[in-house]
């Protein structure tokens, strides 16, 4: 009987020792935290009622929402993905333009038309992606219903960074387009110098000194072919102007 009683006392003592050890560690933890943390708990460290776990400890199953990221984080990830796609599409469009400017021929009109269609398609795709990404950033700016002061500041920094990245891509795209337009205009002006203009005597000069005995040059300077090229280029420029207007708006 006495042996059982002594055994129960030993177990109780061991549990008390564990409790006092944990409470001492809790006091030390609270003492080492900042004042803001201490104010939240209003604890007297000489009190024996110091809690082993803080009120917002995750292990207590409370304040779980504080560890959940805000809703706009998913939108931020989507915008970053769109920016990556835009950068890739701009590079592809620029490669097509460089290929067209480097290997353009007055003879193979069919190949030129195919390249122009590819450039127009790539340009339209980039314009659409830029517009979509801009709308996503606007939605991100408006998604602040449940933001705390900290997350609100974080969201504004994210908005600024994403907007800056989008602006840089727009500048790159516009510079590439301007370079392409300058090439088109320059080539159109050069081609115009070969067109027959009434009253300037240039047509007679071509008939008398160039077309005679030079079939290859005659084919390259065929008036109908050159006019067709210029019409295609004018259509392309009109499409590009519409796209640039969309970007500016």
Secondary structure, DSSP 4 states (H G I P E B T S, - for coil): -HHHHHHHHHHHHHHHHHHHHHHHHHHHHHHTS-HHHHHHHT--TT-TT--SS-TT-GGGT--GGGGSPPTHHHHHHHHHHHHHHHHHHHHHHHHHHHHHHHH--SS-HHHHHHHHHHHHHHHHHHHHHHHHHHHHHHHHHH--TT--HHHHHHHHHHHHHHHHHHHHHHHHHHHHHHHHHHHHHHHHHHHHTTS--TTSSHHHHIIIIISTT-HHHHHHT-HHHHHHHHHHHHHHHHHHHHHHHHHH-
